[in-house]
Amino acid sequence: MKKFKKITERVVESIFTISGSLTSIAILLIVVFLFKEGVGLFNSPSVEKGYVLCVNSENSIDKLSVIQIKEIFDSEVVDWKDVGGKEGEITIFRFDEIFNIYSEEDLGEDYGLLSAKLGEVITSNLNIIAYLPQEYAPVGIESVKLLPTESIGVADFLGGKEWMPTATPTPLFGVLPLILGTLLVSFFAILFALPLGLGVAIYLSELASKRTRKLMKPTIELLAGIPSVVYGFFGLVVLVPLVQKVFHLPVGETALAGSVILAIMALPTIITIAEDAIGNVPLSMREASVALGASHWQTIYKVILPYSRSGITAAAVLGIGRAIGETMAVLMVTGNAATMPHSLFQSVRTIPATIAAELGESPAGGAHYQALFLLGSILFIITMVISITAEVISKRQPNKGI
């Protein structure tokens, strides 16, 4: 019988070991997959893949930055002298304009003369900049030169202030607005949720009757099981119009609406963990405080809260993790404007919302697709830092601050 029991224990132990190993390997493979799919972005050209920029060979410009190209094609820069060239009004030429200049007969059978005709157009205008498919580029013509294209750099990705992945001819993958939008919404969500969550946790642990506690605790935990899209509908129908009306805004889809929704969603996590931490304070600590003449409230904020500080901090950190990773509710109420956030009363876009909104529209293997995987990697790093922080905090001695 003892031998059978030992064999059973070893089998169960082996199963648990294998399960843990498989889980660790699966997580590692997911992380490697994320970075592997995303890192290819830094080998992508700054100009849309398959296209080139051509200018007249007499043009003194030999190189343009991504921002300069964007400003030229957005008509924000209209003179070559503004980008370091000789004075002259910039003429933008796009590929489909060739069909307005030449007929099909002029372009030859199956457009065999298309490249030569494009070369003639560029040769005839010193101030032209042409955005052409690479296969039709007039290569080899002395009067035409191709502008070199840089690869997308890490600084352009992490420090860029514009997220315009479908812009032509230069898609912009600046993730700074998305990172700041995510952190802004999450920070204020915890700022709203932590005082309320801590107050409810103190009430449940210290002040509520057993009957009230038995009724409220399952109800609060049930909030964690409500699908995020339901919170999103609530925010869209109730909260967004309220924010717009109260603050007299043009639109109610703002960072404030997202923060409030995330605060509501983070409350169950904060309340549950903080209430457990407060409930684990030894009875002897409470009795010693009362024996020294402290009132109930003095015991709470002088003894109980300092003793459970580690658990409360871990609750706040895990609440932040819950807020940062949220997708649908934020997608529905924040307005999804990928701009640099300056206040709570403007529309923002978060990293999870960007991935959810754009992944289905990006061609597999393209620069946009790779940029979204890098966004997932950034979100993983942020979440990992938060998880490690929570782990370190939760392992601290609970009575260290007393």
N, C-alpha and C positions, 0 to 999 in steps of 0.2 A: 504493500500500500504506500509506504514511504517512498519507494523507488518510483512508483507511478506518479506520485505527487511531484517529485523532483523533475521527472521528465516533462510533465505538464508545465511546470514553472519555466523550464528552459525553452520549451516551444513558444510559450506566450512571450517570454523575454526576447526571443529571436524575432517573433512577428513584430513586436514593438520597435526593435532595432531596425529591421528592414523598412518598416513604415516611415520611421524618422529619416532614414537614409534616402529613401525615394522622394520624400517631401523636400529634403534639402537639395537633392539633385534637380528636381523639377523647378524649384525657385532659382537655382543657379542658371539653368538652361533658359528660363524666361528672361533673366537679366542679360545674359549673353546675347540672346536673340534681339532684345530691344536695342542694345548698343550696336550690334552688328548691322541691323537694318538701318539704323539712323546715321552711323558715322560716314556712310557714303555721300552724305550731303556735302561734305567738305571737299569732295572731288568734283562736284558739279560746277559748271561754268556759271558766272554771274548773269550772263545773257541766256534767255530761254534755250534749252537744248535743241539743237538742230537748226538754229538761226545764227546769223552773223550781222555785224554792223559794218557798212562800207561808207567811205568818204572819198572825195576827190584827192588824188595823190598830191596836189598842190596845197591842200589844207595843212596848216602847220600843226594841227592836233594829231598826236600819235597815240594817245591813251585817254580814256575817260573812266572815272570811277562809277560805281553803281549808282550813287546818289546823283551824280551829274547826268547820267543817262536818263534816270527817272525824271529829273527836272526838265530836261530837254523835251522828252516825249509828253510830259504833262504841260508843256508850254509855260513853265515857270521861268525857264531860261530861254531867251529868244535871240541872243547874239553870241557869236563865237568868242568874243572878247571876255565874256563872263565866265568862260571855262578855260581861259588861258590861250585862246587863239587870236587870230587877226580879226579886226572888226568886220562884221558881216552878218546879216540876218539869217538865222538857221532855217533851212528848208527841210522838213521831215518828209521822207518818202517811204511809203509802205508798199509791200510787194503787189497787192491787188490793184494798185494805181496804174501799173503798167498796162493793164487791159483797157484803161481809159485813154491811153496815149496811142497804142498800136492795135490794129485789128488782128484777127487770127491769121490772115494771110501774111501780114508783116512778120508775125512771130514764127511762121513756118509750120510745117507739118509736125504734129505732136509737140509743138512749142520747142522745136529744135534750136531756134534762133533766140530763145528767151534770154539766155545768159548774155549774149552779145548786145541785145537791145537794152538790157538793164545797165550794161557797161556804158552804152551811149548816153543814157539818161544821167548817170553819175558824172561822166566826162563833161557834159554840157553845163554843169552847175557846180561852181567852186564851193558853194555853201551848203551843199546837200549832205544829208546823212540818211542812208538807206538801211532799212531793216528787212533782211531778205532770208529766205530759206537757204541753208548751206548748199544744197544741191544745185541751186540756180545762181549762186554767187559768181560774179564775173572775175574769177581767179585768173591770173596771168595777164591781165590788161594793165599796161604801165600807168595809165591815168587813173587807176582805181587802187585803193589800198584798204585792206581789212584792218579794223581796229582790234587789237588783242583783247581777249576777255580773261579776267581773273577768275580764280576759283573762289567759291564762297568760303570765307574765313570764320574761325571761331569767334573772333571779335565782332564780326558782322552779325553773327547769329545771337550771341549772348548780349551784346551791347546795342544792337539795332533797335531803333524806336518805332519802326513801322513793320506791321505784319500784313503784307499784301502778296500772298503766295501765287495768285493768279494774274498779277500785273504783267504787262508786256511793255517793252521787251525785257525788262529786268524784274523778275519776281523778288520781293523783299521778304526776308525771313527773320526780322528782328523780334526776338521773343521777350524783350524787356517789358513791354506793355502787358503781356500775358502773365509774366511772373509777378509783376507789381500788382496787377489786378487780382490775382489769386491770393497774394499775401494781404492786400488791403481788405478784401471781403472776409478772409478767414480771421484776421486780427480783430476786426470790429465784431465779428460774430462771437468770438470768445469774450471780448470785452462786455458784450451784452449778456451772454449766457452764464459766465462764471459767477457774478454776484447773485443772480437769481437761482442758479443751480446750487450754489453753496448754501443759500438761505433755505431752500427746500430740504437739502440734506440735513442741515442742523435741525430743522423742524421735525423731520421724520425720525431722526435718531434721538433727539433730546426732549422734544416738547409734545409730540403727537401721542395720543392714546394708542393702545395696541390695536383697537378696532380701526381707527383712522389709518394707522400704518399698514395694516393688512389690506385695506381698501386702496390706498394711494400707491403703494409700491408696485403692485402688478399693473396698475393703470399707467404709471410712468414708464415701466419697462415695455409695455405694449406700444408706446409711441415709437420705440426703436424699430418696430416691425412694420410700420406703415411705409409703403413704397414712396420713394422720393418724388416720383411724378405726381403723387397725390398732394404732397407739400407744394410742388410747383404749381398745380392748378389752384390751390388755396392762395398762394402768393399772387398769382396772375389775376385772379378774380377779386380778391379782397384787399391784399396788402398794396399792390401796385397802384390802384386808384386812390387808396388812402394816402400813400406817400405823395402822389402827385397833387392831391387836394390840399393836404396840410402844409406842404412846403412851397406850393404855388410853382410847380415845375412844369416844363413843356411835356415831359413824359415821366412816368413813374418807374420805368424799368431802369433802376439805378443800383449802384453798389450798396446803398443803404437797404434797399429791398432784399438784395441777396444776403446781406449780413444778418438781417432779422430772420429770414427763413432758415439760414444755416444755424443761427443761435437756437431756434426752436428744435432743429434736428439734433443739435449737439447736447441738448439738455438731458435726455435720458442717460447718456454716457457719463456726463459730469455728475449728475445726481446719484446714480447707482454707485460709482466708484468712491465718491466723496462720502456718501452715507456709510459704506462699508468701512472706510478708513476711520471715520468718527466713531462708529460702533465698536471698533477693535481697541479703543482706548481702554486700558485695564480699569476695572472697578476700583482698585486700590488708589489710583490716581485721583479719581473723582471724590472718593471718601476722604482722602487726605486733604484735598482742597476745602471741602465743606467743614472738616474738623478744625481747620485753621481760621474759620469764620467767613470764608468767601461765600457770596451768594451764588445762585444757580447760573446767572448770566456771567458773573466774574469767573466762575469755573469754566464756562464754555470758551470765553475768549482769552483767558489767561493760561488755561491748562489743556483743555481738549483740542482746541484748534492748533496751538503750537505742536502738541504731541503728534497730531495727524497731518502735519504740514506736508510730509512726503507724499502721502496718499492723495491729498487735495491737489498738489502740484501735478502729480501723475494724471489725475482726472482732467485737469486743464489741458495738459499736453495731448492726451488722447482725444479730447474734444477738438483740439486744433487739427489733429490728424483726420478726424471724421469730417471736419469742414473742408479741408484742403482737397480731399479726394472726391467730394460730391460733384455730380455731373448734371443730372436732369433738372433738379429744382433751380440751380443757378442758371442753367441755360435758358430757363423760361422767364426769369424775372430780372436779369441784369442788363438786358438790352444788347449784349453781344457786340459791343463796339470795341475793336482792338486798337484803342488809343491810350496814350499815357494818362494814367489816372491822377487827378489833382484834388478831387474831393469825393465825398460820399454821394454827392448829388448828381453825378454824371454816370453814363452807361460805361460798363467795363466788360471785359471778357476774361474768363479764367482758363487755365490750361486744360482741365478736364472737359470743359464746355467746347473748347476749340477742337480737341481730338474727336469728340462725339459728333460735332457739326460737320467736320470737313473730311474725315477719313473715308467716308463712302464716295466722295467726289474726287479724290485724288487718284491719279493713275498709278498702279502698282509699280514700284521701282523708280518713280520719278522723284525730283527734288522735293516737291510738296509732300509726297508720301514719306520720304526719309526725314523731313523736318518734323512731321507729326510723331514719328517714332522717337526722335530726339526729345520732343516735348514729354513723351511718356517716360523717357530716361530721367529727365529733370524732375518730374513728379515723383518718380521712384526714389531719387536721391533725397528730395525734401521729406518724403514720408519715412525713409530709412533713418534720417537724422532725428526726426521727431520720435520714432519708435525707440531708438537707442537712448535718447534723452529721457523718455518715460521709464525705460528699464533701469537706467542709472539712478534716477530719482527714487523709484520705488524700492531700490535695494539699500537706500540710506537708512541709518538707524533712526527710527521714528522719534526717539526722545533726545536726539542730538541738539535740537534747538531749545530745549527747556533748561 
